[in-house]
Amino acid sequence: MVKLTKRVVDSLCARQKQYVEYDADLKGFGVAVYPSGVKSWVCEYRPHGGGRGVAKKRVTLGKITQLTPEQARKTAADMLAAVRLGGDPAADREERRKALTVGELLNLFDEQYVGPMVKPGTAVSHRIALAELRQAHGGVKAESLARTHVAALHARMADRPYAANRAVAVWGKAFTWGAARGLISEGYNPTKGLQKYREQGRERFLTTDELARLGAALAEGETIGLPYSVDETKPKAKHAPRTENRRVKLDPFAVAAIRLLILTGARLREILDAQWSQVDFERGILFLADSKTGKKPIYLSSAARAVLAALPRVRGNPHVVAGAKDGAPRADLKKPWAAVKRAAGLEGLRLHDLRHSFASIGAGASMGLPVIGKLLGHSQASTTHRYAHLDADPLRRAVDTIGATITAAMEGNKGGDVVPLRKLGGNQ
């Protein structure tokens, strides 16, 4: 036996049968190595201070990827201390498993994982998915939730295939997390084996005409205001302004945010949470200390820098897109974006489609997927590959060249180069 350090544990190899390598310093603490190669921390003890005649119990503390050797050792030491005081951690855990409801498991997952570990934007979508399952089966015992329950809920969301598939992924993560912490039996996950819905690509790319309409709507919104409608059937409708006077100006920070989204290809929260201290006008970079993919520079074109330069700075508010609350950024762009879409005739266009449009223009100009990926801050090349089909310029140039050569030959080489066709064999 040796002290179980990361180096020692990493060096352990799988065998045909499961085995346990015990720690030299803490009796009962070890790492179980399975034939599959998976390694889990374990703690063994004889309950109620029993001697050799009492069967040992083994508790799995978690996989080596989930707990460091120091964390696992401390957990085992606390567990063994409880045993010396007459406790039975395995029995206690089994009782908790039997009593834990789906709602309680999801609440713990939200409190201990989603809140501290997940980025705010992603946490919102996680909580929406958790609410779906909690509302449908929150009172069911966690280990009584069957795959048929989850499949039925998934089926009820069939009209929202993307949301349904993301929800199943979040539910599965909650059960995996619970099993890793001994809240439910290891390996128990009712989402396993569920077939996902086929998702249609959701990318929408703005055409030149649509970009012009978007620009006109933004300009109108920040100058004379965008028109709004009134429900004439309402009692107060008679007090509303005359139709030609029904206009509302857009918040300049909201307009700037929309322009920056299309001019940089950045994500919504990256622009809304940006601070003036992160803007380097001289180098043309907005450097984000944290984003969906970690630290990230957003490169600013001269057009994007002009938008930033025109924005006023609000005293006491460090954010570029200042919100109504002191020191806070704007919360969202839902209302101004809805008004702009309506005025531009772009109903159905999402704010995230501005990011896709930025990328599509770069791809259409043959800037290369690696460059586009860096501008968008993609951590994986495969994410950028969705724009590969838009890089049509090389093919267009090739077909134009071929077409011009053929046309020149057919017209008797009037000013064109004819490429002679090599004979194949002796017969024509």
Secondary structure, 3 states (H helix, E strand, C coil): CECCCHHHHHHCCCCCCCEEEEECCCCCEEEEECCCCCEEEEEEECHHHCCCCCCCEEEEEEECCCCCHHHHHHHHHHHHHHHHCCCCHHHHHHHHHHHCEHHHHHHHHHHHHHHHHCCHHHHHHHHHHHHHHHHHHCCCEHHHCCHHHHHHHHHHCCCCHHHHHHHHHHHHHHHHHHHHCCCCCCCCCCCCCCCCCCCCCCCCCCCHHHHHHHHHHHHHHHHCCEECCCCCCCHHHHHCCCHHHCEECCCHHHHHHHHHHHHHCCCHHHHHCCEHHHEECCCCEEEECCCCCCCEEEECCHHHHHHHHHCCCCCCCCECCECCCCCCECCCCHHHHHHHHHHHCCCCCCCHHHHHHHHHHHHHCCCCHHHHHHHHCCCCHHHHHHHHHHCCHHHHHHHHHHHHHHHHHHCCCCCCCCCCCCCCCCCC
